[in-house]
Each structure stands twice: as structure tokens, then as C-alpha cells.
Amino acid sequence: MNSAARFLVGGHVQGVFFRASTREQALRLGLRGHARNLDDGRVEVVAVGEAQAIVALARWLEDGPPAARVSGVERFAHEADEAVQGFDIL
């Protein structure tokens, strides 16, 4: 059974390849979902897959790619949409 989570990542996370790096990490972990910039400067990440992989992604989000400066990550429960395929950058 798949798990899902929604993350809101704050800090200097836009314009530093955060979404593309998140996509690479998520695909490496076998996760599906998306990453998108929000108008308030945060990045939203939705991940669907094995619970352990989501935990690994959550740990990675705490730092993100080298150019990012993450100030905080909020995690929310999310329904696992089995129809989601791949990992999109929105």
C-alpha cells in the first residue's frame, strides 16, 4: 500500500534548481508526485510511494540542493492518488 505526503519547503528555494533536484531525488527513490513553486516563495512537494522512501525524501528536503537555503519543512498528510504517474515539475 502506498503512502503520500505534502511538503511545504521555505527559505531560499526558488531559482536554485530545487524542483529539478527534488524530481531527481524522488525518481531515485521510486516516488511519484510533483514539485511546484508557490506565490509566497515556498516550494510545494507532493510525494506518493513507499513510506520509507517518503521519509528519505523528507530528510533530503531539509537541505535540498547545494544552492538552496532551507529554513523549514512542513509535512502534511495527503491522500495517495494511485493514478499519479511520474514526478512532474509544475
C-alpha positions in Angstrom: 0.0 0.0 0.0 1.3 3.4 -0.9 1.7 6.4 1.4 1.6 10.0 0.4 2.7 13.3 1.9 2.6 17.0 1.0 5.5 19.2 2.0 5.9 23.0 2.1 9.5 24.0 1.9 10.5 27.5 2.9 13.7 29.6 2.6 15.8 30.4 -0.5 14.3 27.6 -2.5 13.2 29.2 -5.8 15.6 29.8 -8.6 18.2 27.3 -7.2 17.1 24.2 -9.1 15.1 23.0 -6.1 12.3 21.5 -8.1 14.5 19.7 -10.6 16.7 18.4 -7.8 13.7 17.2 -5.9 12.4 15.4 -9.0 15.7 13.6 -9.4 15.8 12.6 -5.8 12.1 11.4 -5.9 12.6 9.4 -9.0 15.8 7.8 -7.5 13.6 6.8 -4.5 10.8 5.4 -6.7 8.3 8.1 -5.8 5.6 9.8 -7.9 4.1 13.3 -7.5 5.1 16.8 -8.2 7.1 19.9 -7.1 5.9 23.4 -7.8 6.8 27.0 -6.8 4.2 28.8 -4.7 3.5 32.5 -5.0 4.7 33.0 -1.4 8.3 31.8 -2.2 7.9 28.3 -0.9 8.0 25.1 -2.9 5.2 22.5 -2.6 6.2 18.9 -2.9 3.7 16.0 -3.1 5.1 12.5 -3.0 3.4 9.2 -3.4 5.1 5.8 -2.8 6.6 3.6 -0.1 6.6 5.2 3.4 10.4 4.7 3.8 11.1 6.5 0.5 8.9 9.4 1.6 10.9 9.6 4.9 14.1 9.6 2.9 12.8 12.4 0.7 11.7 14.4 3.8 15.2 14.2 5.1 16.6 15.3 1.8 14.2 18.3 1.7 15.7 19.6 4.9 18.8 20.6 3.0 17.8 20.4 -0.7 20.3 21.1 -3.5 23.6 22.9 -2.7 22.4 26.4 -3.7 19.3 26.2 -1.6 19.0 27.6 1.9 16.0 25.7 3.5 14.6 27.5 6.6 11.9 24.9 7.3 9.8 22.0 6.0 6.2 21.4 6.9 4.7 18.0 6.4 1.0 17.3 5.9 -1.0 14.1 5.4 -2.1 13.6 1.8 -4.3 11.1 0.0 -2.3 8.6 -2.1 -3.6 9.1 -5.6 -2.8 5.9 -7.4 -3.4 7.5 -10.8 -0.4 9.8 -10.4 2.4 8.7 -12.8 6.0 10.0 -12.8 7.2 13.1 -11.0 6.3 16.4 -12.5 7.7 19.9 -12.2 4.7 22.3 -12.2 
